[in-house]
Amino acid sequence: MLRVRFAFLLLVGLLPVAAPAAETGSETGLSLPRFVSVKADRANLRAGPGTDYPVRWVYRREHLPVQIVDEWGHWRAVRDPWGGEGWLHKSLLSGRRTAMVMQDLTPLKREPSPAAEIVLYAERRIIGTLELCRAGWCRLSIDGRAGWMPAAAIYGGENEGEAAGGVRE
């Protein structure tokens, strides 16, 4: 009997371990976390998922990138560029991907290379439309000019290899 147990444990130890499944939202089935943007010029960030919860903060910046970290009914738990967290109603969010420049005078480059020509310098808190991220660089448009920035210099583009076409929220 001892040999059977040992053989069983040995066999179980040799089986491949399944990779953990990517977390998905309970309401949408979309991946978590994921980036979206605030589509309203005024959005109440609440302490919980419902209008009975107090307002923690009022966003007054349309297109602000936020990261959805959880879902509850029509409510989305979000994290903003400064690390603040709370709940927004899904009607206040858009699948349009944007990114916020997090460092002063960050160069937007013509190509994804440190040696590439500079298209413009963007100030901190400027928001651009995010097109694509790959190999540590993100392509975005700012004031009608497109180029590349290091992913570390922006908030909203951390999902490597992801086309930023947006999701239906």
Salt bridges, closest charged atoms under 4 A:
GLU62 OE2 - HIS63 NE2 3.90
GLU71 OE2 - ARG34 NH2 2.86
GLU85 OE2 - ARG79 NE 2.66
ASP104 OD1 - ARG124 NE 3.70
GLU117 OE1 - ARG110 NE 3.28
GLU131 OE1 - ARG139 NE 2.88
GLU162 OE1 - ARG97 NH1 2.51
GLU169 OE1 - ARG34 NH2 2.69
GLU169 OE2 - ARG76 NE 2.53
